[in-house]
């Protein structure tokens, strides 16, 4: 071919490849195609090569097919982001990502929201991933206008972006879907993009969620539908196109609850072809940890707060810059007259900028856009006095004061000695559980003041103009509740132990920002695995085992792979008795003869004992591992597992007779009750209903507790749906309890029963009871009840108790679900077994501190020292257990990062009937599903036992030998 200089020409050629090995995500077979350019003399002057895969991806009969098989996208969205190198990932970092992705049984990635590095596509070809290649197009906040229709300059630019993507990536076998972009509205621009791609490449599917009508999107695709809505779409026969969830199960913080429900629905309907989780990894940057700056104000509480903004600063002359949070103090729960003052130097206006706030639902001074506001909140309403800011507002210090006079029924806003706004009202401030803060609002931590605050004050009375103007006021004046002055505030700096932390929006002083909203991955920024990733791996696995009719070893093997025969894997089974393997075997080649997309009934030779020991639990465990090494795993890597409960028909546990335990004695005093028995003593505070000491063998086992507890630290999803304020009355319900009655009843001379009843300060008073039955062998049976005061009270975050144990008992051993943290609505991946580790190892370092480390379906737990001695807890029958060095209150007080938390010199043990689920349909309004809530239209009762433990090896036996009360 003769091509004149400067011209272009297209050459088409073909070569048959007989019986090629087809490419799929399961078997990513690749060939190397080589192109040579010769000059007229036949000399090779240029050579190009590319690894190519032979595969067909088509939309036929309402289904997307890969090589003729209906594909199931078990996917995740992924941003190009790494905590060290930012968006410039190295090859090694990409390989780390794709290795983790494959190991989690994820078979598809959406390149949200732009075409990824060409190297990523090469790795997807090699490792085996189905890619949704996305056009670099998102207009989000202006998507109602742009690119839209009738804007030819926008249409041309968007089509060019799609063309560039297609031309660059068209030869990659991994690319099976072209995406027109993300959250960019609708309009004819997308018709033009679709039409060009379809004319150029008829071999792939085109998708767009923003407007998924035919002519724009070949398939139906939505974001963040609930499982119920997904099933409704499956039943909609008016549109027969396949349906996918282009984003679903938002993984922000402790999330991805009810994930199994999505896949139960998907597995029921062929037209549902999967989805892509949002998203793979938390996006955050590894950053040097700053010193902690703690400031003590001079008011009556001498409250010591902390600058929570990592980029925050403190200057005696200028004041504090960055959100600063002070501890909760009942003196600030003002419901009558009050005065708020702040001396502030604003840097910019715009957005929500709190100056001095007790959350967003009690009282505050704040800037909102270009308005200055003073508000009180009452009965779900904000009562506000506001003033439009002048053009010269920024760069100068202003004295701002808000005065609420309850008797006069007025709100008055003073600025620089002048009344700028007044408002009348007959309302009074309500009370919330938020901390007082400067330059932020703990209920909405992304709201931050861009400026400095030199002074701030709170009075429990209404000050007049003369008092506000007076320079002779003092922190001990009448009505002062808070007095911050940068010139005199106590200053303490602490150097955190951690050298670095993972920084997110706002941590560089950037404002506005989205805070921790980038922390929505199923793995941590450093790619650490989580309970979320374990759940995803379990639910996405393509090999499943279900119980079948027949003996205990009768099961059905289900192979959901499209092209992988189960003989390509090794299969093993084991029989566990109380967490210990007592029998094991391998699945034979015949048993593994299960073709793709099929199932088979088999029976493994499990032998249950004829006379099992009382209470012994049996589980049949299956494990499927790779037979050969792959690019992403060595041979022997577990790709699927299943645990099935077996019923051996054994006898129930028989309690030890009361007469078999040693005698004890008790002393019933006015305020305390002391029980002494063989080798142990305990003291109960009759005013609080809790143990103040429990000692055995000369060692303290319990420092205090159990305290009724109904609060969990808010998760990101909780904050997103307003749970942390809507349900806040449960936060202090346990701590604010009132003991109304104490009854003591000896049980012969072998036990004593101590029953406490009382009320909880919920909107309609609730009732609780705690009954201790202390036996002569040191065992304590703890019976707990809760009777919510009204069915319309908000649902309860947690029903349980909280104990403090000595710090030396920092080893957790338990028999329950693990090893990863697990929640009521996210525990399918965590099998029942025996697990152990340090208390500190139970912590999950989410970007923002929140509820973490929970364990469900716990039969027993032991907190011991290094020698295995300590405290045994046994559920009757099951508990949820959380062992930490922080209370829920510690994690609710406004810390932005883990380094801002000070571990307690104690073990915080929560023994719960239940904690509500975490949800995750989205993180900006969706609630936990009803079946995983603790509603107030019912009573709750649960029991556990505490007892000294000499050796952890005796825990199972001891937990199975409770003492009878008669």
TORLO-619882 format. One line per field, with one value per residue (C-alpha): residue in one letter; x, y, z. Coordinates in steps of 0.25 Angstrom, whole numbers, plus 2048, in hexadecimal, padded with zeros to 3 digits. Layout:
BEGIN
code a;...
u X;...
v Y;...
w Z;...
This chain:
BEGIN
code x;x;x;x;x;x;x;x;x;x;x;x;x;x;x;x;x;x;x;x;x;x;x;x;x;x;x;x;x;x;x;x;x;x;x;x;x;x;x;x;x;x;x;x;x;x;x;x;x;x;x;x;x;x;x;x;x;x;x;x;x;x;x;x;x;x;x;x;x;x;x;x;x;x;x;x;x;x;x;x;x;x;x;x;x;x;x;x;x;x;x;x;x;x;x;x;x;x;x;x;x;x;x;x;x;x;x;x;x;x;x;x;x;x;x;x;x;x;x;x;x;x;x;x;x;x;x;x;x;x;x;x;x;x;x;x;x;x;x;x;x;x;x;x;x;x;x;x;x;x;x;x;x;x;x;x;x;x;x;x;x;x;x;x;x;x;x;x;x;x;x;x;x;x;x;x;x;x;x;x;x;x;x;x;x;x;x;x;x;x;x;x;x;x;x;x;x;x;x;x;x;x;x;x;x;x;x;x;x;x;x;x;x;x;x;x;x;x;x;x;x;x;x;x;x;x;x;x;x;x;x;x;x;x;x;x;x;x;x;x;x;x;x;x;x;x;x;x;x;x;x;x;x;x;x;x;x;x;x;x;x;x;x;x;x;x;x;x;x;x;x;x;x;x;x;x;x;x;x;x;x;x;x;x;x;x;x;x;x;x;x;x;x;x;x;x;x;x;x;x;x;x;x;x;x;x;x;x;x;x;x;x;x;x;x;x;x;x;x;x;x;x;x;x;x;x;x;x;x;x;x;x;x;x;x;x;x;x;x;x;x;x;x;x;x;x;x;x;x;x;x;x;x;x;x;x;x;x;x;x;x;x;x;x;x;x;x;x;x;x;x;x;x;x;x;x;x;x;x;x;x;x;x;x;x;x;x;x;x;x;x;x;x;x;x;x;x;x;x;x;x;x;x;x;x;x;x;x;x;x;x;x;x;x;x;x;x;x;x;x;x;x;x;x;x;x;x;x;x;x;x;x;x;x;x;x;x;x;x;x;x;x;x;x;x;x;x;x;x;x;x;x;x;x;x;x;x;x;x;x;x;x;x;x;x;x;x;x;x;x;x;x;x;x;x;x;x;x;x;x;x;x;x;x;x;x;x;x;x;x;x;x;x;x;x;x;x;x;x;x;x;x;x;x;x;x;x;x;x;x;x;x;x;x;x;x;x;x;x;x;x;x;x;x;x;x;x;x;x;x;x;x;x;x;x;x;x;x;x;x;x;x;x;x;x;x;x;x;x;x;x;x;x;x;x;x;x;x;x;x;x;x;x;x;x;x;x;x;x;x;x;x;x;x;x;x;x;x;x;x;x;x;x;x;x;x;x;x;x;x;x;x;x;x;x;x;x;x;x;x;x;x;x;x;x;x;x;x;x;x;x;x;x;x;x;x;x;x;x;x;x;x;x;x;x;x;x;x;x;x;x;x;x;x;x;x;x;x;x;x;x;x;x;x;x;x;x;x;x;x;x;x;x;x;x;x;x;x;x;x;x;x;x;x;x;x;x;x;x;x;x;x;x;x;x;x;x;x;x;x;x;x;x;x;x;x;x;x;x;x;x;x;x;x;x;x;x;x;x;x;x;x;x;x;x;x;x;x;x;x;x;x;x;x;x;x;x;x;x;x;x;x;x;x;x;x;x;x;x;x;x;x;x;x;x;x;x;x;x;x;x;x;x;x;x;x;x;x;x;x;x;x;x;x;x;x;x;x;x;x;x;x;x;x;x;x;x;x;x;x;x;x;x;x;x;x;x;x;x;x;x;x;x;x;x;x;x;x;x;x;x;x;x;x;x;x;x;x;x;x;x;x;x;x;x;x;x;x;x;x;x;x;x;x;x;x;x;x;x;x;x;x;x;x;x;x;x;x;x;x;x;x;x;x;x;x;x;x;x;x;x;x;x;x;x;x;x;x;x;x;x;x;x;x;x;x;x;x;x;x;x;x;x;x;x;x;x;x;x;x;x;x;x;x;x;x;x;x;x;x;x;x;x;x;x;x;x;x;x;x;x;x;x;x;x;x;x;x;x;x;x;x;x;x;x;x;x;x;x;x;x;x;x;x;x;x;x;x;x;x;x;x;x;x;x;x;x;x;x;x;x;x;x;x;x;x;x;x;x;x;x;x;x;x;x;x;x;x;x;x;x;x;x;x;x;x;x;x;x;x;x;x;x;x;x;x
u 800;805;802;806;80E;804;7F8;7F2;7EC;7E4;7E8;7E0;7E5;7E1;7E7;7E0;7E3;7DE;7D7;7DC;7DC;7D1;7D3;7CB;7CD;7CE;7D7;7DE;7E5;7ED;7F5;800;7FC;808;807;814;815;81E;824;823;830;82A;832;82B;82B;821;81B;80F;809;7FD;7F7;7E9;7DE;7D4;7C6;7B8;7B0;7A2;794;78A;77C;77C;789;798;7A0;7AF;7B3;7A4;7A2;79A;7A4;7A2;7AA;7AF;7B5;7BB;7BE;7CC;7D3;7E1;7E6;7F1;7F4;803;803;7F5;7EF;7FD;7FD;809;809;80B;800;7F6;7FB;7F8;7EA;7E6;7EC;7E3;7D7;7D8;7DA;7CD;7C6;7C3;7C3;7C0;7C4;7BE;7C9;7C2;7C1;7CB;7D4;7DE;7ED;7F0;7F8;7EC;7E5;7F1;7F0;7E1;7E4;7EF;7E8;7DA;7D0;7C4;7C5;7BB;7C3;7BE;7BE;7C5;7B8;7B1;7A9;7A3;79E;79B;795;788;78E;79B;79E;78F;788;78A;798;7A0;7AE;7AB;7A6;7B3;7BC;7B5;7B5;7C4;7C6;7BE;7C6;7D3;7D0;7CB;7D7;7E1;7DA;7D3;7DD;7DC;7D4;7D1;7C9;7BB;7B2;7B4;7AE;7AA;7AE;7A9;79E;79E;78F;788;786;789;798;797;78F;79B;7A5;79E;79B;7AA;7AF;7A4;7A8;7B7;7B6;7AA;7B1;7AF;7A4;7A2;79D;799;792;78F;785;783;778;77A;782;78B;78E;78D;789;782;78B;788;78F;78C;77F;77B;77A;76B;76C;775;76B;760;769;76B;75C;75A;757;754;764;76B;779;782;783;790;793;79E;7A1;79B;79E;7A5;7B1;7B4;7B9;7B3;7A9;7A5;79A;78F;799;794;785;78A;790;784;77C;786;787;778;777;77F;77C;784;792;79A;7A0;7AC;7AE;7B1;7BD;7CA;7D3;7D2;7D8;7E1;7F0;7FA;7FE;808;800;800;801;7F4;7F0;7E8;7E2;7DB;7D1;7CF;7C0;7BB;7BD;7CB;7C8;7D4;7D1;7DA;7DC;7D7;7DB;7E9;7EC;7E7;7F0;7F0;7F5;7F4;7F2;7E9;7E2;7DE;7DD;7D6;7CB;7CD;7C4;7C2;7BD;7AE;7AA;79C;79D;79D;78F;788;779;776;77D;78B;796;7A0;7AC;7B8;7C3;7C6;7CE;7C7;7D0;7C5;7B6;7AE;7A8;7A5;7AF;7AC;7B3;7AE;7A4;79F;79C;791;785;787;78D;798;79F;7A2;7A4;79C;7A0;7A0;797;79A;791;78E;784;77D;777;76A;760;767;767;772;76F;779;77D;785;78D;792;7A1;7A7;7B2;7BD;7BA;7C6;7D4;7D0;7CD;7BE;7B7;7AB;7A1;793;78A;77E;775;76B;762;761;760;76B;777;781;78D;798;7A4;7AF;7A6;79A;78D;78C;780;775;76A;75F;75B;754;75D;768;775;774;780;789;795;79F;7AC;7AE;7B8;7BF;7C0;7B8;7AC;7AE;7A1;7A5;7B5;7B7;7B1;7BD;7C0;7CB;7D1;7D6;7CF;7D6;7CB;7BE;7B4;7A7;79E;792;78B;788;792;78E;796;79D;7A2;7A6;7AE;7B5;7C4;7C4;7BD;7C3;7C2;7BC;7B0;7A2;79D;7AA;7AA;7B6;7C1;7CC;7D6;7E2;7EB;7E8;7E4;7EC;7F4;7F9;800;801;809;801;807;804;80D;803;7F4;7EA;7E6;7D9;7D1;7D3;7E0;7E8;7E0;7D8;7CA;7C0;7C2;7BB;7C2;7C3;7BA;7C6;7C7;7BD;7C5;7C4;7D3;7DB;7E4;7F0;7E8;7E6;7DA;7CE;7C1;7BB;7C5;7C3;7B4;7B5;7BF;7B5;7A9;7B0;7B6;7B1;7B1;7A7;7A3;795;78F;788;77E;785;78F;798;7A2;797;799;798;7A3;7A0;7A9;7A6;7B3;7B0;7BD;7C3;7C1;7C2;7CC;7D5;7D5;7D8;7CD;7CE;7C4;7C6;7BD;7BE;7B9;7B9;7C3;7CD;7CF;7CB;7CA;7CF;7D0;7D1;7C7;7C9;7CB;7BD;7B7;7BD;7B8;7AF;7AF;7AD;7A0;79B;799;79B;796;7A2;7A4;7B0;7B3;7B0;7AF;7A7;7A9;79E;79F;7A4;7A8;79D;79C;7A7;7A5;7A9;7AC;7AF;7BA;7BD;7C9;7CC;7DA;7E2;7E9;7F4;7FB;7F4;7FA;7F2;7F3;7FC;7F6;7EE;7E7;7D9;7CF;7C2;7BE;7B1;7AD;7A1;79B;798;78F;794;789;791;78B;78A;793;790;792;79A;791;791;795;7A2;7A8;7AF;7A8;7A9;7A5;7A0;7A0;794;798;791;798;7A0;79E;7AA;7AB;7B6;7B8;7C3;7CF;7C6;7C0;7B7;7B1;7A4;7A0;791;78F;794;791;79F;7AB;7B6;7C0;7C1;7CD;7D1;7DE;7E3;7E2;7D8;7CF;7C5;7C7;7B9;7AC;7A4;79E;791;795;78D;796;7A0;7AA;7A4;7A8;7AA;79C;796;79B;796;788;787;787;791;787;77A;77D;786;77D;783;791;790;784;78D;796;78A;782;77B;77B;76D;76E;778;774;77D;77A;783;782;785;793;799;794;78E;785;786;77B;77C;770;76F;76C;774;772;76C;762;758;75E;763;765;771;775;782;783;790;790;79D;7A1;7AB;7B4;7B6;7AC;7A3;796;792;784;780;773;76F;760;760;757;74F;74E;751;75E;76A;770;77B;78A;78E;788;793;79C;7AA;7B5;7C3;7CD;7DC;7E5;7ED;7E1;7E5;7E4;7D6;7D3;7C5;7BC;7B3;7B4;7C2;7CD;7C9;7BF;7B1;7A3;795;793;7A1;7A6;7A4;7B3;7B7;7B6;7B3;7C1;7CB;7D3;7DD;7E5;7E8;7DD;7E5;7E4;7D5;7D6;7D2;7D9;7CE;7D1;7C8;7C7;7BA;7B4;7BD;7C2;7B5;7B3;7A5;7A0;7AA;7A8;7B3;7BE;7CA;7D2;7E0;7EE;7FA;7F9;7EB;7E4;7D9;7CA;7C0;7B3;7A9;79D;78F;790;796;79C;7A2;7B0;7B9;7C6;7CE;7D5;7CA;7BC;7B1;7B1;7C0;7BE;7B1;7B8;7BD;7CB;7CE;7DA;7DE;7EB;7E2;7DC;7E3;7E1;7DC;7E5;7DA;7D3;7C5;7BC;7AF;7A5;799;78C;78D;793;78B;791;799;791;798;78E;794;79B;792;784;782;77F;783;778;76D;770;77E;778;774;766;760;753;758;75F;76D;773;781;78A;799;7A2;7AF;7B9;7C8;7D0;7DD;7E1;7DC;7DC;7D1;7C8;7BF;7BD;7BA;7B0;7A9;7A7;79E;799;78A;783;77C
v 800;80E;818;826;82E;834;82B;820;813;807;7F9;7ED;7DF;7D2;7C5;7B9;7B3;7A5;7A1;7AC;7AC;7B6;7C1;7C3;7C8;7BA;7B6;7C2;7BB;7C5;7C5;7CE;7D5;7DB;7E6;7E9;7F4;7F2;7FC;7FA;7F1;7E8;7ED;7ED;7FC;7FB;7F0;7F1;7E6;7E5;7DA;7D6;7CD;7C6;7C8;7CB;7D5;7D7;7DB;7D0;7CC;7D7;7D2;7D6;7CA;7C7;7BC;7B8;7B7;7C1;7C9;7CD;7DA;7D8;7E6;7F2;800;805;812;814;818;813;819;81B;81F;825;823;81F;810;808;7FA;7F3;7FB;7F7;7E9;7E9;7EF;7E4;7D9;7DD;7DF;7D1;7CB;7D1;7CA;7D7;7D5;7E3;7F1;7FE;808;813;81D;81E;815;80F;80E;805;7FC;7F9;7F4;7EC;7E5;7E3;7DC;7D3;7D1;7D0;7DB;7E0;7EF;7FA;804;812;81F;82A;832;836;843;840;84D;853;846;84C;856;850;849;847;84A;855;859;855;859;84F;844;845;845;839;831;834;82F;822;820;822;817;80D;80F;80D;801;7FA;7EF;7EA;7DE;7E2;7EE;7E8;7F5;803;80D;81B;821;823;82D;836;837;834;839;838;839;82A;826;82B;824;817;818;81A;80F;805;809;807;7FB;7F1;7E7;7ED;7F2;801;805;812;814;822;820;811;811;809;811;816;809;7FB;7F6;7FB;800;808;80C;809;801;7F9;7EA;7EC;7F6;7ED;7E1;7EB;7EE;7DF;7DE;7E9;7E2;7EF;7F1;7E4;7E9;7E3;7EB;7EE;7F7;800;804;7FD;7FA;806;802;80F;80B;7FF;7FC;7F2;7EC;7E3;7E1;7D2;7D7;7DE;7D1;7C8;7D1;7D0;7C1;7C0;7C8;7C6;7D4;7D9;7D9;7DE;7EB;7F3;7F6;804;803;7FB;803;80F;81B;822;827;823;82F;833;833;840;843;843;851;851;85E;860;86B;872;870;869;85B;85E;856;851;851;84D;853;847;84D;847;854;85D;867;86E;87C;884;891;88C;880;873;86E;861;85A;858;84F;850;845;843;84B;84B;85A;85D;856;863;864;872;87F;87F;887;883;88B;88A;893;88E;892;88C;889;885;884;879;86C;868;86E;86C;875;870;864;85A;851;855;853;85B;869;86F;87B;878;87E;878;87C;88B;88C;88C;884;882;877;86E;861;85C;851;84E;85D;867;875;87F;88D;890;89C;89D;89F;8AB;8AB;8AE;8A3;89B;89E;8A6;8A1;8A2;8A1;898;896;88E;891;889;88F;884;88E;898;88D;894;890;89B;89B;8A5;8A8;8B2;8B8;8BA;8B3;8AD;8A3;8A0;895;891;883;87C;870;86B;864;855;84C;844;83B;843;849;858;85B;867;868;85B;854;846;841;846;845;84A;857;85F;86E;874;87E;880;881;888;888;880;880;87A;880;87A;887;892;89D;8AC;8B5;8BB;8AE;8AA;8B6;8B5;8B2;8AE;8A1;895;886;885;88F;88B;881;87E;870;870;87A;879;883;880;889;881;873;868;861;853;84D;83D;836;82A;81C;81B;821;822;822;821;82F;833;83F;84B;846;850;85C;85A;860;85C;84D;840;83B;82C;829;824;819;80F;803;7F5;7F5;800;80B;802;7F6;7F0;7E6;7E8;7E1;7E7;7E1;7D3;7D4;7D8;7CD;7C3;7C8;7C9;7BB;7B3;7A5;7A3;797;795;78A;77F;774;768;766;771;770;772;77F;786;78C;798;79D;7AB;7AD;7AE;7A7;7A1;792;78F;785;791;793;78B;788;784;782;782;77F;789;786;792;799;78D;784;776;770;775;770;774;775;76A;76D;767;770;77C;778;784;78B;79B;7A0;793;78C;77E;777;770;76A;76B;760;768;75F;766;760;757;75E;76C;774;77D;78A;786;78E;788;78F;789;792;792;799;79A;79E;7A1;794;79C;7A9;7B5;7C4;7C8;7BC;7B0;7A2;79F;7AD;7AC;7B1;7AC;7A7;7A3;79F;797;794;785;780;774;773;774;776;785;78A;786;791;78D;78C;798;78F;78B;799;79E;7A7;7B6;7C1;7CF;7DD;7E6;7F4;801;805;7F8;7E9;7E0;7D2;7C8;7BA;7B0;7B8;7C4;7D1;7DB;7E8;7ED;7FC;7FD;80B;808;7F9;7F5;7EE;7F7;7EB;7DC;7D5;7C6;7C0;7CD;7D3;7DE;7D9;7E4;7F3;7F8;7F4;7EE;7FC;7FB;800;804;80C;809;813;818;812;81A;814;818;827;826;823;82C;820;827;832;82B;820;828;826;818;81E;821;818;80E;818;820;814;815;809;808;7FB;7F1;7E3;7D9;7CA;7BF;7B2;7A9;7AC;7A9;7B5;7C3;7CA;7D9;7E0;7EE;7F5;803;80D;813;822;820;829;820;819;80B;800;7F7;7EC;7E5;7D9;7D3;7C5;7C3;7B4;7AE;7AA;7B9;7B8;7C4;7C2;7CF;7D1;7DE;7E3;7F0;7F5;801;80B;80D;806;813;816;815;808;804;804;7F9;7F1;7EC;7EF;7F5;7F1;7F6;7EB;7ED;7F0;7E3;7DB;7DF;7D2;7CF;7C0;7BC;7B2;7B9;7C0;7C5;7C8;7D5;7DE;7DB;7E1;7DC;7DF;7DC;7CF;7C4;7C4;7C2;7B3;7AF;7AA;7AC;7B9;7C1;7CE;7DA;7E4;7EF;7E6;7E6;7F4;7F8;805;80C;819;820;819;812;805;7F9;7EC;7E5;7D6;7CF;7C1;7C0;7B4;7B8;7C2;7C2;7CF;7CA;7CE;7C8;7BC;7B9;7BD;7C6;7C8;7BE;7C3;7B9;7BD;7B6;7B3;7BE;7CB;7D6;7DA;7E6;7E7;7F4;7FF;80A;80B;80F;81D;81E;81C;825;832;838;832;832;828;81D;824;82E;823;81F;811;80E;807;7FC;7F2;7F7;7EA;7EB;7DF;7E1;7DB;7E2;7EE;7F3;7F0;7FA;7FB;800;801;80F;818;825;821;812;80C;7FE;7F4;7F2;7E3;7E8;7F3;7F2;7F8;7FE;7F6;7EA;7E6;7E1;7D6;7D0;7C8;7C6;7C0;7C5;7BC;7BC;7B4;7AD;7A8;7AC;79E;79B;7A6;79D;793;79E;7A5;798;796;7A1;7A0;79E;7A7;79C
w 800;7FC;807;803;80E;818;814;81C;816;81D;819;81D;81D;824;828;82D;83A;83B;848;850;85F;863;86D;879;887;88C;881;87B;870;868;85A;856;849;841;836;82E;824;818;80F;800;800;80B;816;824;828;834;83C;846;84F;857;860;85B;860;857;85D;85A;862;85D;862;85D;861;86D;873;872;86E;86E;865;864;874;87C;884;892;896;8A4;8A3;8AA;8A6;8A7;8A7;8A4;8B1;8BB;8C9;8C5;8B6;8B5;8A7;8A1;8A4;8A1;89A;8A8;8AE;8A3;8A4;8B3;8B0;8A5;8AE;8B9;8B0;8AA;8B8;8BC;8B1;8AA;89B;896;898;893;890;898;893;887;87F;887;885;879;882;88A;87D;87A;888;887;87A;881;88E;889;88C;885;883;882;87B;87F;877;87E;880;88D;88F;89C;8A2;894;88E;88C;882;87D;873;871;863;859;85D;851;857;863;85A;852;85E;864;857;856;864;861;854;85B;865;85A;851;85C;863;858;857;865;868;876;871;86F;872;86E;878;873;880;88E;894;888;886;879;86C;85D;860;865;859;850;859;858;849;846;84F;849;83B;83E;847;847;84F;85D;866;868;876;87D;88A;889;87E;87C;871;864;85A;865;86D;868;876;882;88D;89A;8A7;8B5;8B3;8C0;8BE;8BE;8B3;8AB;8AC;8A7;89B;898;897;88E;881;879;877;874;874;87F;88B;893;89F;89A;8A9;8B5;8C3;8C7;8D0;8D8;8E5;8ED;8E2;8D7;8E0;8D9;8CE;8CD;8CA;8BD;8B8;8BD;8B3;8A8;8A9;8A8;89B;88E;889;895;891;89D;8A1;8A5;8B4;8B8;8B9;8BA;8C3;8CC;8C6;8CF;8D0;8D9;8E1;8EC;8F9;900;90F;916;91B;928;92D;93B;93D;949;94C;958;951;94D;941;939;92A;91E;910;908;8FA;8F7;8F0;8FC;903;910;912;91F;918;90C;913;90E;8FF;8FC;903;912;91A;929;932;935;942;947;94B;93C;93A;93B;939;93D;93B;936;92F;925;921;918;913;905;8F9;8ED;8E1;8D7;8D6;8D0;8D5;8E3;8EC;8FB;905;912;912;91A;90F;905;90E;91A;918;910;909;8FB;8ED;8E2;8D4;8D6;8E2;8F1;8F9;908;90A;915;911;917;913;906;902;901;906;900;901;8F4;8EE;8DF;8E0;8DA;8CF;8D9;8E2;8E1;8E5;8F2;900;904;911;90F;91A;91A;925;928;933;937;93F;934;929;921;919;916;90E;911;908;90C;917;90E;90E;900;901;90A;90B;914;918;923;921;92A;926;926;92C;923;926;91D;923;922;917;911;902;8FF;903;908;902;8F4;8F5;8E6;8EB;8EE;8F1;8E8;8F1;8FF;90C;917;922;925;930;934;93F;945;945;93C;93C;938;92F;93A;93F;931;930;93D;93E;94C;94C;952;951;95F;95C;95E;953;94C;947;93D;93C;931;930;927;930;93C;938;93D;932;932;926;924;91A;915;914;906;8FC;8F1;8EF;8E3;8E0;8D9;8D5;8DF;8E5;8DD;8E1;8D4;8D5;8D0;8CF;8CF;8DC;8DD;8D2;8CA;8D4;8CD;8CA;8CE;8D1;8D8;8D2;8D4;8CE;8DB;8DB;8E3;8E8;8DC;8D2;8D8;8D6;8C8;8C5;8CC;8C4;8B7;8B7;8AC;8B3;8BE;8C6;8CC;8D4;8CD;8D1;8D7;8E2;8E8;8DD;8D2;8CB;8BD;8B6;8AE;8A3;89E;896;887;882;88E;892;8A0;89D;89B;8AA;8B6;8C0;8CF;8DA;8E9;8F5;900;90E;916;90D;90D;900;904;8F6;8E8;8DA;8CB;8C1;8B6;8A7;8A6;8B0;8A9;89C;89B;88E;88D;890;896;8A3;8A9;8B5;8BD;8CA;8D3;8DD;8E9;8F6;901;90F;914;922;920;92D;932;92A;920;913;906;8F9;8EB;8E5;8D6;8CF;8C1;8BC;8B0;8AA;8A3;8A4;89E;89C;8A8;8B1;8B4;8B4;8C0;8C1;8C6;8BC;8C3;8D0;8D7;8E5;8E8;8F5;8F9;903;90A;914;920;92E;933;93D;94B;956;962;96E;977;983;97C;97D;98A;994;994;99C;999;9A1;99D;9A0;99E;991;98E;98E;990;98C;990;98C;98B;984;97F;984;97D;981;97B;97B;97F;97A;96C;96B;966;96B;971;972;96F;974;973;977;97C;96E;96A;95E;95D;961;95F;957;951;94E;945;937;92B;923;918;912;905;8F9;8EC;8E7;8F5;8F3;8E4;8E8;8F5;8FE;908;90B;908;912;91B;927;929;92A;939;93C;943;94A;94F;954;962;96B;971;979;97E;983;989;98A;990;989;994;998;98A;983;984;97A;979;970;96C;965;960;955;949;945;937;932;938;944;941;94B;94D;957;95A;963;968;96D;974;977;981;976;971;965;963;95B;955;950;949;944;93D;93C;932;937;92A;91C;915;91C;912;90F;918;913;91D;928;932;93D;93F;949;94C;94E;953;947;949;944;936;92F;929;926;921;91B;911;903;8FF;8FD;8F6;8FD;8F9;8FB;8FC;8ED;8E8;8EE;8E3;8E1;8EF;8F3;901;907;912;910;919;918;920;923;91B;90F;90E;90A;8FB;8F7;8EF;8EA;8F5;902;904;909;905;90A;90D;90E;90C;910;91B;924;92E;92F;939;93C;942;945;93E;946;942;950;950;94E;947;941;93C;934;936;92B;923;924;91C;922;920;927;926;92D;929;92D;923;92A;927;918;918;91D;910;90D;8FE;8FF;907;90C;913;91C;929;92D;93B;944;945;93C;938;937;931;932;92A;926;919;912;906;8F8;8F0;8E3;8D7;8CC;8CB;8D5;8D4;8D9;8D8;8E5;8EA;8E6;8EF;8F2;8F8;901;910;910;91C;91B;922;92F;92F;938;938;942;943;94E;953;95A;95E;954;959;94B;93D;939;943;93D;934;940;94A;940;93F;94E;953;961;964;96D;975
